[in-house]
Amino acid sequence: MKNNIKNLTSAKKTNGSAIMYILLFAWAAIQIFPIYWLITFSLKSNSEIFGGNSLGLPKEWLWQNYEKALVTGSVGLYFLNSVIVTGATIIITAIVSLMATYALTRMVFKLKKPMNGFYMLGLTVPIHSALLPVFIMLRNFKLVNSYAALIIPYVAFAIPMAVMIFIGFMSSIPRELEEAACLDGCSIYGVFFRIIVPLMKPAAATVAIFTFLQAWNELMFAVVFISDTKYKTLTVGIQSLAGQYTIDWGAIGAGLVVATIPTLLVYIFMSKKVQDSLIAGAVKG
C-alpha cells in the first residue's frame, strides 16, 4: 500500500514537472520568436516579405541588406552616436546619483528631507511632458543639434530612479564598515571611493541597465532636438532609411537588428547583477 502511494506521488511529481517544462518551453519560444522573425526579415527582399513568406526562412539570404543599412543608410554613424550618448548618460547618471545617495543616507544637513523629496518627485514627472520647456532652454543655450542636447535631459530624468535604487541598496550597508575605515585614517572621500563604491557595484549595474534602456530606445527627444545627420541616434536614423516613394524593408530590418543586439548583450551579461542588487537592496542589515 505504501509503495503504491509512493509510486502515485512520484508519478504526479513527474507529470507536474513535465507540464511545467512544456509550458516554460512554449513561453521561451514565444519570447524568442520576435527575434527570429526580425533576423529573417532583415535578410529578405521586399517581394519575399510581402509575397507570402514573411515567417519562413529567406529563399535568398540578402546579406547586402546590412551593407545598405550600415554604409548607405549611415546606420554605423547612428550606432556610434547612440553609443556616445548612452555611454555618457550612464556614466554621469551613476556618478551624480551615487554621490547624491551617499549624502542623503549618510550625512546630516538641514535640507536633507526636502532634497530627498525633490529627487523622488522626479519619478512622478513624465519625461515627454517637459519636451517644450527643455527644447526652449536648449535652444537658448545653443545646444540643439549636439550630443549635449540629448545627454542633459536623459541624465536629468534618469537620476531620480537611480537615486531610489541606490538608497535601497546603500541602506543595507553596515555603518560599522565606514566607522572602521575612519578609525584607520580614511577621509570622507576615502570612505566613499574605497568602501562605498566597490560595495555598490551590483546596484550600479542595475542603474546602468535601466539607464541604458531609457537612453538607447528614447525617440521623442531625439526627433525634436536633433535634425543634423551628424548627431542622429539609431532610433531617429533608422526612420530615415524609409524613402519618400519606396521603402527597402530588408535594410530597415537590418538596422533594427543592429539596434537590438546591444540591448540583448547588456541584459545577458548584467542580468545576474541586477538580481543580486534587488535582493540585497530589499533586505536591510
Backbone as CSV, one residue per row, in Angstrom:
resi,resn,N_x,N_y,N_z,CA_x,CA_y,CA_z,C_x,C_y,C_z
1,MET,0.830,-1.203,0.000,0.000,0.000,0.000,0.874,1.266,0.000
2,LYS,1.876,1.250,0.884,2.779,2.407,0.965,3.540,2.596,-0.342
3,ASN,3.957,1.468,-0.944,4.684,1.556,-2.213,3.799,2.143,-3.317
4,ASN,2.515,1.762,-3.312,1.602,2.297,-4.310,1.425,3.814,-4.161
5,ILE,1.343,4.242,-2.888,1.191,5.686,-2.623,2.436,6.448,-3.082
6,LYS,3.624,5.853,-2.768,4.876,6.499,-3.189,4.963,6.568,-4.705
7,ASN,4.597,5.469,-5.368,4.649,5.462,-6.837,3.682,6.485,-7.438
8,LEU,2.483,6.585,-6.818,1.489,7.539,-7.302,1.987,8.980,-7.113
9,THR,2.590,9.237,-5.949,3.127,10.577,-5.671,4.259,10.919,-6.629
10,SER,5.126,9.939,-6.858,6.244,10.154,-7.781,5.754,10.415,-9.200
11,ALA,4.721,9.669,-9.614,4.159,9.858,-10.953,3.553,11.248,-11.098
12,LYS,2.858,11.715,-10.041,2.279,13.056,-10.078,3.355,14.127,-10.187
13,LYS,4.462,13.955,-9.431,5.557,14.922,-9.494,6.180,14.931,-10.885
14,THR,6.352,13.744,-11.460,6.935,13.648,-12.802,6.048,14.328,-13.834
15,ASN,4.735,14.051,-13.746,3.798,14.671,-14.683,3.758,16.189,-14.508
16,GLY,3.801,16.631,-13.241,3.799,18.070,-12.967,5.038,18.748,-13.528
17,SER,6.194,18.093,-13.367,7.440,18.654,-13.898,7.407,18.707,-15.415
18,ALA,6.876,17.647,-16.030,6.807,17.614,-17.492,5.920,18.738,-18.017
19,ILE,4.778,18.948,-17.369,3.870,20.022,-17.796,4.536,21.388,-17.625
20,MET,5.249,21.544,-16.500,5.917,22.817,-16.248,6.974,23.099,-17.312
21,TYR,7.784,22.078,-17.663,8.815,22.255,-18.686,8.198,22.550,-20.049
22,ILE,7.084,21.917,-20.361,6.407,22.180,-21.634,5.929,23.631,-21.691
23,LEU,5.334,24.089,-20.587,4.859,25.474,-20.541,6.022,26.458,-20.633
24,LEU,7.133,26.166,-19.930,8.300,27.047,-19.988,8.897,27.076,-21.394
25,PHE,8.943,25.911,-22.042,9.466,25.847,-23.411,8.581,26.664,-24.358
26,ALA,7.261,26.528,-24.182,6.336,27.286,-25.033,6.501,28.784,-24.808
27,TRP,6.659,29.178,-23.539,6.841,30.598,-23.222,8.157,31.120,-23.802
28,ALA,9.223,30.314,-23.709,10.510,30.711,-24.282,10.417,30.869,-25.792
29,ALA,9.690,29.954,-26.439,9.525,30.033,-27.892,8.775,31.304,-28.280
30,ILE,7.760,31.657,-27.496,7.002,32.886,-27.773,7.890,34.109,-27.642
31,GLN,8.768,34.103,-26.628,9.643,35.246,-26.400,10.745,35.347,-27.458
32,ILE,11.233,34.207,-27.940,12.338,34.192,-28.904,11.847,34.444,-30.325
33,PHE,10.591,34.123,-30.596,10.078,34.225,-31.971,10.255,35.613,-32.585
34,PRO,9.970,36.729,-31.868,10.172,38.050,-32.497,11.619,38.285,-32.953
35,ILE,12.592,37.750,-32.200,13.986,37.911,-32.589,14.267,37.121,-33.867
36,TYR,13.749,35.890,-33.905,13.900,35.068,-35.114,13.266,35.773,-36.310
37,TRP,12.051,36.294,-36.113,11.350,36.959,-37.211,12.119,38.178,-37.699
38,LEU,12.668,38.969,-36.772,13.402,40.177,-37.150,14.657,39.831,-37.948
39,ILE,15.375,38.792,-37.516,16.603,38.410,-38.220,16.295,37.917,-39.630
40,THR,15.284,37.049,-39.767,14.931,36.560,-41.110,14.351,37.687,-41.965
41,PHE,13.621,38.570,-41.338,13.051,39.733,-42.044,14.162,40.583,-42.653
42,SER,15.272,40.734,-41.919,16.364,41.597,-42.375,17.147,41.006,-43.541
43,LEU,16.911,39.740,-43.845,17.671,39.068,-44.908,16.807,38.772,-46.130
44,LYS,15.655,39.422,-46.230,14.738,39.175,-47.344,14.579,40.428,-48.193
45,SER,14.080,40.228,-49.387,13.735,41.338,-50.267,12.281,41.736,-50.025
46,ASN,11.898,42.893,-50.538,10.519,43.350,-50.383,9.527,42.359,-50.981
47,SER,9.868,41.808,-52.149,8.952,40.876,-52.820,8.736,39.626,-51.989
48,GLU,9.785,39.162,-51.302,9.640,37.961,-50.478,8.885,38.265,-49.193
49,ILE,9.121,39.439,-48.618,8.444,39.818,-47.377,6.936,39.900,-47.591
50,PHE,6.534,40.485,-48.714,5.106,40.672,-48.983,4.555,39.613,-49.928
51,GLY,5.360,38.585,-50.231,4.910,37.561,-51.170,4.462,36.283,-50.528
52,GLY,4.184,36.299,-49.245,3.670,35.108,-48.574,4.709,34.329,-47.802
53,ASN,5.943,34.851,-47.729,6.988,34.148,-46.974,7.533,35.051,-45.874
54,SER,6.626,35.685,-45.163,7.060,36.631,-44.134,7.572,35.946,-42.874
55,LEU,7.175,34.685,-42.663,7.570,33.982,-41.434,8.643,32.926,-41.662
56,GLY,8.777,32.430,-42.874,9.739,31.364,-43.142,11.147,31.887,-43.333
57,LEU,12.091,30.966,-43.520,13.479,31.333,-43.788,13.588,31.964,-45.173
58,PRO,14.552,32.858,-45.366,14.697,33.500,-46.678,15.049,32.471,-47.759
59,LYS,14.450,32.633,-48.924,14.829,31.794,-50.059,16.191,32.213,-50.589
60,GLU,16.461,33.496,-50.523,17.769,34.036,-50.890,18.243,34.941,-49.757
61,TRP,19.388,34.589,-49.160,19.886,35.315,-47.994,20.576,36.592,-48.468
62,LEU,19.919,37.734,-48.253,20.418,39.018,-48.747,21.243,39.724,-47.669
63,TRP,22.515,39.281,-47.531,23.393,39.900,-46.544,23.731,41.339,-46.918
64,GLN,23.523,41.694,-48.193,23.815,43.064,-48.615,22.868,44.071,-47.978
65,ASN,21.765,43.578,-47.382,20.881,44.495,-46.645,21.619,45.166,-45.503
66,TYR,22.527,44.428,-44.858,23.308,45.001,-43.761,24.305,46.023,-44.285
67,GLU,24.859,45.748,-45.475,25.763,46.730,-46.086,25.006,48.015,-46.435
68,LYS,23.797,47.867,-46.966,22.981,49.032,-47.281,22.695,49.848,-46.022
69,ALA,22.345,49.138,-44.950,21.984,49.836,-43.712,23.196,50.526,-43.091
70,LEU,24.322,49.805,-42.997,25.484,50.327,-42.285,26.225,51.397,-43.077
71,VAL,26.327,51.228,-44.388,27.121,52.148,-45.205,26.228,53.192,-45.886
72,THR,25.348,52.711,-46.753,24.485,53.640,-47.486,23.519,54.365,-46.561
73,GLY,22.947,53.647,-45.621,21.985,54.248,-44.704,22.594,54.906,-43.489
74,SER,23.919,54.895,-43.359,24.639,55.552,-42.246,24.265,55.006,-40.873
75,VAL,23.806,53.752,-40.819,23.458,53.158,-39.521,24.695,53.036,-38.636
76,GLY,25.869,52.842,-39.251,27.096,52.792,-38.474,27.340,54.092,-37.716
77,LEU,27.115,55.230,-38.374,27.255,56.539,-37.717,26.208,56.707,-36.629
78,TYR,24.974,56.326,-36.921,23.907,56.442,-35.918,24.202,55.562,-34.707
79,PHE,24.747,54.383,-34.970,25.107,53.474,-33.871,26.167,54.108,-32.977
80,LEU,27.186,54.712,-33.601,28.238,55.373,-32.825,27.670,56.519,-32.001
81,ASN,26.773,57.297,-32.579,26.153,58.397,-31.841,25.355,57.878,-30.645
82,SER,24.630,56.780,-30.849,23.870,56.198,-29.740,24.786,55.707,-28.636
83,VAL,25.915,55.117,-29.017,26.880,54.644,-28.021,27.428,55.823,-27.216
84,ILE,27.775,56.917,-27.905,28.320,58.092,-27.214,27.296,58.682,-26.248
85,VAL,26.078,58.881,-26.741,25.041,59.499,-25.912,24.671,58.595,-24.740
86,THR,24.464,57.316,-25.012,24.063,56.385,-23.955,25.189,56.176,-22.951
87,GLY,26.412,56.014,-23.433,27.548,55.824,-22.529,27.753,57.010,-21.612
88,ALA,27.704,58.228,-22.172,27.869,59.431,-21.339,26.726,59.549,-20.335
89,THR,25.516,59.208,-20.753,24.359,59.273,-19.854,24.515,58.314,-18.681
90,ILE,24.958,57.098,-18.961,25.130,56.105,-17.903,26.197,56.547,-16.914
91,ILE,27.338,56.993,-17.420,28.456,57.378,-16.545,28.084,58.564,-15.664
92,ILE,27.526,59.611,-16.268,27.178,60.809,-15.496,26.080,60.493,-14.488
93,THR,25.071,59.728,-14.913,23.972,59.372,-14.007,24.478,58.578,-12.808
94,ALA,25.342,57.591,-13.060,25.852,56.754,-11.971,26.674,57.580,-10.980
95,ILE,27.551,58.441,-11.491,28.420,59.234,-10.605,27.600,60.209,-9.770
96,VAL,26.745,60.990,-10.430,25.959,62.002,-9.711,24.996,61.348,-8.721
97,SER,24.333,60.297,-9.145,23.346,59.636,-8.275,24.007,58.977,-7.075
98,LEU,25.158,58.370,-7.283,25.846,57.707,-6.179,26.310,58.717,-5.140
99,MET,26.846,59.843,-5.599,27.279,60.881,-4.663,26.084,61.486,-3.931
100,ALA,24.979,61.717,-4.651,23.787,62.268,-4.008,23.215,61.291,-2.987
101,THR,23.223,60.012,-3.315,22.702,58.996,-2.394,23.543,58.918,-1.131
102,TYR,24.860,59.014,-1.279,25.730,58.964,-0.093,25.432,60.135,0.836
103,ALA,25.207,61.306,0.252,24.882,62.471,1.074,23.529,62.309,1.756
104,LEU,22.551,61.763,1.043,21.197,61.632,1.593,21.092,60.549,2.660
105,THR,21.926,59.518,2.578,21.819,58.400,3.521,22.836,58.458,4.658
106,ARG,23.938,59.157,4.477,24.999,59.124,5.477,25.300,60.470,6.129
107,MET,24.914,61.570,5.515,25.232,62.888,6.057,24.005,63.526,6.693
108,VAL,24.261,64.493,7.550,23.184,65.209,8.236,23.280,66.686,7.868
109,PHE,22.210,67.221,7.263,22.161,68.641,6.922,20.706,69.077,6.887
110,LYS,20.453,70.365,6.929,19.104,70.896,7.101,18.164,70.524,5.959
111,LEU,18.664,70.537,4.743,17.807,70.303,3.577,17.763,68.839,3.159
112,LYS,18.102,67.945,4.061,18.171,66.532,3.709,16.808,65.994,3.264
113,LYS,15.770,66.210,4.062,14.445,65.692,3.712,13.867,66.367,2.469
114,PRO,13.938,67.707,2.351,13.454,68.335,1.110,14.202,67.852,-0.131
115,MET,15.507,67.634,-0.009,16.274,67.158,-1.163,15.864,65.741,-1.551
116,ASN,15.642,64.919,-0.538,15.183,63.552,-0.814,13.821,63.571,-1.510
117,GLY,12.921,64.412,-1.010,11.612,64.547,-1.641,11.705,65.109,-3.056
118,PHE,12.674,66.002,-3.268,12.869,66.592,-4.599,13.270,65.520,-5.607
119,TYR,14.183,64.640,-5.193,14.593,63.556,-6.096,13.438,62.601,-6.369
120,MET,12.689,62.255,-5.335,11.572,61.334,-5.530,10.460,61.965,-6.369
121,LEU,10.334,63.291,-6.282,9.330,63.983,-7.091,9.615,63.809,-8.579
122,GLY,10.884,63.669,-8.923,11.264,63.474,-10.316,10.700,62.197,-10.910
123,LEU,10.381,61.216,-10.073,9.799,59.971,-10.570,8.376,60.158,-11.077
124,THR,7.710,61.200,-10.633,6.313,61.419,-10.999,6.160,62.262,-12.261
125,VAL,7.254,62.789,-12.790,7.190,63.668,-13.959,7.422,62.850,-15.229
126,PRO,6.439,62.735,-16.103,6.651,62.020,-17.379,7.723,62.734,-18.196
127,ILE,8.630,61.964,-18.758,9.778,62.554,-19.440,9.362,63.452,-20.596
128,HIS,8.306,63.091,-21.324,7.937,63.861,-22.509,7.064,65.070,-22.180
129,SER,6.626,65.191,-20.925,5.855,66.375,-20.543,6.734,67.619,-20.518
130,ALA,8.049,67.417,-20.427,8.985,68.540,-20.388,9.588,68.836,-21.752
131,LEU,9.015,68.269,-22.796,9.593,68.386,-24.133,9.765,69.845,-24.562
132,LEU,8.709,70.646,-24.478,8.760,72.031,-24.953,9.689,72.901,-24.103
133,PRO,9.539,72.930,-22.767,10.449,73.788,-21.985,11.915,73.390,-22.119
134,VAL,12.190,72.082,-22.194,13.580,71.650,-22.359,14.121,72.107,-23.712
135,PHE,13.287,71.996,-24.751,13.723,72.437,-26.081,14.027,73.934,-26.082
136,ILE,13.186,74.727,-25.437,13.412,76.178,-25.389,14.714,76.493,-24.670
137,MET,14.971,75.807,-23.541,16.216,76.041,-22.806,17.432,75.640,-23.635
138,LEU,17.359,74.501,-24.287,18.486,74.061,-25.109,18.730,75.019,-26.271
139,ARG,17.643,75.514,-26.851,17.792,76.464,-27.961,18.413,77.773,-27.475
140,ASN,18.018,78.238,-26.291,18.588,79.474,-25.753,20.080,79.331,-25.463
141,PHE,20.487,78.138,-25.053,21.914,77.899,-24.780,22.659,77.388,-26.022
142,LYS,21.961,77.369,-27.170,22.563,76.949,-28.446,23.131,75.518,-28.363
143,LEU,22.365,74.634,-27.743,22.793,73.240,-27.593,22.012,72.280,-28.491
144,VAL,21.022,72.816,-29.224,20.269,71.960,-30.149,21.220,71.446,-31.227
145,ASN,20.990,70.214,-31.677,21.867,69.548,-32.650,23.285,69.366,-32.087
146,SER,23.336,68.745,-30.925,24.608,68.384,-30.302,24.361,67.190,-29.397
147,TYR,25.429,66.527,-28.994,25.285,65.401,-28.073,24.685,65.855,-26.748
148,ALA,25.047,67.059,-26.313,24.560,67.578,-25.031,23.047,67.746,-25.029
149,ALA,22.450,67.980,-26.203,21.002,68.163,-26.280,20.247,66.915,-25.846
150,LEU,20.867,65.752,-25.965,20.249,64.502,-25.523,20.782,64.055,-24.166
151,ILE,22.082,64.228,-23.949,22.685,63.742,-22.705,22.096,64.454,-21.491
152,ILE,21.965,65.767,-21.558,21.488,66.539,-20.399,20.084,66.113,-19.961
153,PRO,19.081,66.096,-20.850,17.744,65.657,-20.382,17.690,64.181,-20.005
154,TYR,18.448,63.333,-20.702,18.466,61.915,-20.341,18.986,61.728,-18.920
155,VAL,20.062,62.416,-18.587,20.633,62.317,-17.242,19.657,62.859,-16.207
156,ALA,19.040,64.002,-16.512,18.120,64.631,-15.554,16.956,63.714,-15.197
157,PHE,16.438,62.991,-16.190,15.288,62.126,-15.928,15.698,60.735,-15.442
158,ALA,16.969,60.390,-15.562,17.433,59.088,-15.080,17.867,59.145,-13.620
159,ILE,18.257,60.308,-13.139,18.788,60.435,-11.771,17.769,60.028,-10.696
160,PRO,16.500,60.452,-10.737,15.569,60.053,-9.663,15.455,58.541,-9.479
161,MET,15.325,57.789,-10.570,15.253,56.340,-10.469,16.547,55.760,-9.911
162,ALA,17.681,56.304,-10.365,18.973,55.816,-9.892,19.137,56.067,-8.393
163,VAL,18.742,57.245,-7.943,18.841,57.567,-6.514,17.977,56.626,-5.684
164,MET,16.771,56.340,-6.152,15.888,55.431,-5.421,16.512,54.042,-5.305
165,ILE,17.092,53.539,-6.390,17.742,52.222,-6.358,18.944,52.236,-5.428
166,PHE,19.762,53.269,-5.517,20.968,53.355,-4.688,20.621,53.482,-3.207
167,ILE,19.576,54.236,-2.886,19.187,54.407,-1.479,18.789,53.058,-0.880
168,GLY,17.989,52.280,-1.622,17.583,50.974,-1.113,18.761,50.049,-0.880
169,PHE,19.762,50.114,-1.745,20.927,49.236,-1.603,21.876,49.746,-0.527
170,MET,22.123,51.069,-0.507,23.082,51.621,0.444,22.590,51.493,1.887
171,SER,21.278,51.453,2.066,20.732,51.301,3.425,21.085,49.959,4.030
172,SER,21.430,48.970,3.181,21.780,47.642,3.685,23.262,47.516,4.026
173,ILE,24.064,48.542,3.738,25.498,48.505,4.034,25.710,48.928,5.485
174,PRO,26.342,48.092,6.310,26.552,48.453,7.725,27.421,49.693,7.870
175,ARG,27.030,50.582,8.750,27.807,51.796,9.003,29.136,51.478,9.696
176,GLU,29.193,50.296,10.318,30.430,49.931,11.014,31.627,49.870,10.058
177,LEU,31.369,49.531,8.808,32.463,49.493,7.826,33.069,50.882,7.641
178,GLU,32.222,51.890,7.571,32.712,53.260,7.403,33.400,53.753,8.673
179,GLU,32.842,53.383,9.827,33.466,53.790,11.088,34.857,53.186,11.231
180,ALA,34.996,51.914,10.841,36.309,51.260,10.906,37.290,51.929,9.946
181,ALA,36.807,52.320,8.782,37.683,52.995,7.817,38.129,54.352,8.350
182,CYS,37.225,55.058,9.013,37.586,56.353,9.596,38.636,56.187,10.696
183,LEU,38.496,55.135,11.498,39.480,54.875,12.540,40.857,54.562,11.955
184,ASP,40.857,53.986,10.753,42.115,53.675,10.076,42.710,54.872,9.357
185,GLY,42.022,56.021,9.441,42.579,57.243,8.872,41.997,57.673,7.549
186,CYS,40.912,57.028,7.083,40.300,57.412,5.806,39.507,58.704,5.968
187,SER,39.626,59.577,4.986,38.790,60.764,4.939,37.429,60.385,4.392
188,ILE,36.526,61.352,4.312,35.194,61.069,3.779,35.271,60.619,2.320
189,TYR,36.247,61.183,1.592,36.415,60.771,0.193,36.998,59.362,0.108
190,GLY,37.915,59.061,1.024,38.480,57.712,1.059,37.427,56.674,1.376
191,VAL,36.540,56.983,2.325,35.454,56.058,2.672,34.543,55.847,1.470
192,PHE,34.240,56.932,0.791,33.317,56.846,-0.346,33.908,55.999,-1.473
193,PHE,35.148,56.293,-1.862,35.731,55.619,-3.025,36.283,54.232,-2.694
194,ARG,36.733,54.003,-1.467,37.339,52.713,-1.129,36.356,51.728,-0.514
195,ILE,35.320,52.235,0.139,34.369,51.353,0.822,33.029,51.299,0.084
196,ILE,32.432,52.462,-0.114,31.072,52.525,-0.654,31.014,52.118,-2.125
197,VAL,31.852,52.733,-2.942,31.784,52.479,-4.394,31.961,50.998,-4.740
198,PRO,32.978,50.293,-4.183,33.096,48.860,-4.515,31.878,48.036,-4.091
199,LEU,31.268,48.386,-2.962,30.114,47.632,-2.484,28.846,47.925,-3.296
200,MET,28.843,49.039,-4.018,27.652,49.442,-4.761,27.659,48.955,-6.206
201,LYS,28.617,48.103,-6.570,28.706,47.651,-7.963,27.450,46.933,-8.456
202,PRO,26.842,46.032,-7.662,25.604,45.390,-8.148,24.482,46.389,-8.410
203,ALA,24.323,47.369,-7.501,23.296,48.392,-7.704,23.642,49.261,-8.901
204,ALA,24.932,49.540,-9.095,25.355,50.338,-10.251,25.032,49.613,-11.559
205,ALA,25.146,48.283,-11.553,24.791,47.502,-12.743,23.304,47.636,-13.044
206,THR,22.477,47.624,-12.009,21.040,47.805,-12.202,20.736,49.174,-12.789
207,VAL,21.343,50.197,-12.207,21.154,51.560,-12.713,21.634,51.666,-14.153
208,ALA,22.761,51.031,-14.461,23.310,51.083,-15.816,22.339,50.476,-16.822
209,ILE,21.707,49.346,-16.465,20.777,48.691,-17.390,19.522,49.548,-17.605
210,PHE,18.933,50.047,-16.525,17.730,50.869,-16.660,18.024,52.147,-17.443
211,THR,19.165,52.776,-17.149,19.540,53.997,-17.853,19.832,53.713,-19.318
212,PHE,20.479,52.581,-19.571,20.775,52.190,-20.950,19.495,52.027,-21.760
213,LEU,18.531,51.303,-21.209,17.281,51.065,-21.932,16.538,52.371,-22.194
214,GLN,16.560,53.262,-21.216,15.868,54.540,-21.382,16.527,55.385,-22.461
215,ALA,17.852,55.508,-22.416,18.563,56.373,-23.360,18.662,55.745,-24.747
216,TRP,18.888,54.437,-24.805,19.093,53.770,-26.095,17.810,53.748,-26.930
217,ASN,16.672,53.593,-26.279,15.407,53.436,-27.005,14.596,54.720,-27.105
218,GLU,15.045,55.807,-26.498,14.270,57.045,-26.496,14.171,57.630,-27.904
219,LEU,12.995,58.098,-28.264,12.770,58.595,-29.622,12.338,60.056,-29.663
220,MET,11.404,60.467,-28.800,10.790,61.781,-28.938,11.810,62.911,-28.812
221,PHE,12.639,62.884,-27.762,13.654,63.922,-27.603,14.621,63.920,-28.784
222,ALA,14.997,62.717,-29.213,15.956,62.611,-30.313,15.389,63.179,-31.603
223,VAL,14.099,63.025,-31.835,13.464,63.563,-33.045,13.393,65.086,-32.998
224,VAL,13.031,65.624,-31.841,12.811,67.071,-31.718,14.124,67.837,-31.604
225,PHE,15.084,67.308,-30.843,16.297,68.060,-30.546,17.399,67.880,-31.588
226,ILE,17.303,66.841,-32.419,18.373,66.547,-33.378,17.792,66.490,-34.798
227,SER,18.299,67.366,-35.649,17.933,67.327,-37.069,19.164,67.145,-37.946
228,ASP,20.342,67.383,-37.392,21.596,67.220,-38.129,21.959,65.736,-38.178
229,THR,22.177,65.219,-39.399,22.505,63.797,-39.569,23.728,63.394,-38.763
230,LYS,24.641,64.315,-38.552,25.893,64.012,-37.856,25.664,63.590,-36.413
231,TYR,24.522,63.995,-35.812,24.263,63.708,-34.402,23.057,62.793,-34.186
232,LYS,22.456,62.289,-35.249,21.282,61.439,-35.096,21.644,60.116,-34.435
233,THR,20.753,59.636,-33.578,20.931,58.333,-32.943,20.176,57.275,-33.735
234,LEU,20.292,56.025,-33.306,19.696,54.922,-34.064,18.180,55.042,-34.198
235,THR,17.518,55.433,-33.123,16.057,55.481,-33.162,15.556,56.446,-34.230
236,VAL,16.276,57.563,-34.402,15.897,58.541,-35.420,16.455,58.148,-36.776
237,GLY,17.703,57.662,-36.787,18.371,57.355,-38.041,17.703,56.253,-38.827
238,ILE,17.193,55.238,-38.135,16.537,54.129,-38.843,15.293,54.615,-39.574
239,GLN,14.617,55.621,-38.993,13.449,56.184,-39.671,13.818,56.781,-41.018
240,SER,15.019,57.336,-41.117,15.435,57.987,-42.360,15.729,56.986,-43.470
241,LEU,15.794,55.680,-43.143,16.001,54.670,-44.175,14.768,54.515,-45.062
242,ALA,13.634,54.975,-44.582,12.400,54.909,-45.384,12.414,56.034,-46.402
243,GLY,12.360,55.696,-47.694,12.361,56.694,-48.744,11.007,57.364,-48.892
244,GLN,10.966,58.391,-49.737,9.715,59.127,-49.929,8.704,58.302,-50.714
245,TYR,9.184,57.511,-51.685,8.292,56.751,-52.556,8.437,55.234,-52.376
246,THR,9.625,54.770,-52.048,9.854,53.337,-51.849,10.569,53.102,-50.521
247,ILE,10.342,51.947,-49.964,10.959,51.584,-48.680,11.635,50.234,-48.831
248,ASP,12.918,50.184,-48.514,13.644,48.914,-48.524,13.514,48.303,-47.128
249,TRP,12.508,47.448,-46.959,12.203,46.905,-45.633,13.316,45.994,-45.126
250,GLY,14.021,45.318,-46.022,15.118,44.476,-45.586,16.225,45.276,-44.931
251,ALA,16.558,46.438,-45.504,17.593,47.305,-44.920,17.139,47.868,-43.579
252,ILE,15.850,48.210,-43.494,15.324,48.692,-42.206,15.397,47.585,-41.160
253,GLY,15.065,46.353,-41.560,15.188,45.220,-40.634,16.618,45.019,-40.182
254,ALA,17.583,45.202,-41.095,18.995,45.078,-40.726,19.380,46.147,-39.713
255,GLY,18.878,47.357,-39.911,19.149,48.421,-38.944,18.556,48.123,-37.578
256,LEU,17.365,47.535,-37.567,16.734,47.177,-36.295,17.498,46.066,-35.584
257,VAL,18.054,45.126,-36.348,18.874,44.073,-35.741,20.105,44.684,-35.071
258,VAL,20.758,45.604,-35.784,21.938,46.281,-35.230,21.565,47.028,-33.945
259,ALA,20.389,47.641,-33.919,19.952,48.390,-32.741,19.558,47.478,-31.587
260,THR,19.130,46.250,-31.896,18.644,45.328,-30.867,19.778,44.559,-30.194
261,ILE,20.837,44.257,-30.928,21.925,43.415,-30.402,22.520,43.966,-29.105
262,PRO,22.867,45.266,-29.008,23.435,45.764,-27.744,22.512,45.568,-26.548
263,THR,21.205,45.748,-26.754,20.252,45.549,-25.654,20.289,44.117,-25.145
264,LEU,20.322,43.163,-26.051,20.384,41.754,-25.664,21.688,41.443,-24.938
265,LEU,22.802,41.948,-25.449,24.101,41.661,-24.841,24.201,42.258,-23.438
266,VAL,23.723,43.483,-23.280,23.784,44.130,-21.967,22.990,43.339,-20.942
267,TYR,21.810,42.901,-21.309,20.990,42.161,-20.341,21.576,40.785,-20.059
268,ILE,22.094,40.100,-21.097,22.651,38.761,-20.905,23.816,38.790,-19.923
269,PHE,24.692,39.779,-20.062,25.904,39.815,-19.250,25.716,40.505,-17.901
270,MET,24.613,41.248,-17.736,24.454,42.009,-16.495,23.196,41.652,-15.724
271,SER,22.385,40.726,-16.218,21.126,40.405,-15.548,21.349,39.819,-14.156
272,LYS,22.409,39.039,-13.980,22.692,38.430,-12.672,22.967,39.505,-11.625
273,LYS,23.685,40.558,-12.011,23.972,41.644,-11.080,22.699,42.404,-10.715
274,VAL,21.779,42.501,-11.653,20.501,43.153,-11.358,19.744,42.372,-10.292
275,GLN,19.688,41.060,-10.430,19.001,40.225,-9.443,19.673,40.341,-8.077
276,ASP,21.009,40.314,-8.057,21.732,40.418,-6.781,21.441,41.742,-6.092
277,SER,21.433,42.834,-6.863,21.227,44.149,-6.265,19.809,44.298,-5.722
278,LEU,18.819,43.765,-6.452,17.433,43.874,-5.982,17.217,43.060,-4.716
279,ILE,17.846,41.876,-4.636,17.712,41.043,-3.438,18.406,41.694,-2.253
280,ALA,19.627,42.192,-2.481,20.390,42.802,-1.396,19.721,44.097,-0.921
281,GLY,19.169,44.858,-1.874,18.532,46.112,-1.501,17.228,45.927,-0.768
282,ALA,16.631,44.762,-0.900,15.342,44.505,-0.238,15.507,44.071,1.203
283,VAL,16.736,43.699,1.588,16.991,43.230,2.956,17.924,44.199,3.647
284,LYS,17.431,44.905,4.601,18.264,45.868,5.325,18.943,45.171,6.472
285,GLY,20.288,45.319,6.531,21.039,44.663,7.569,21.528,45.621,8.612
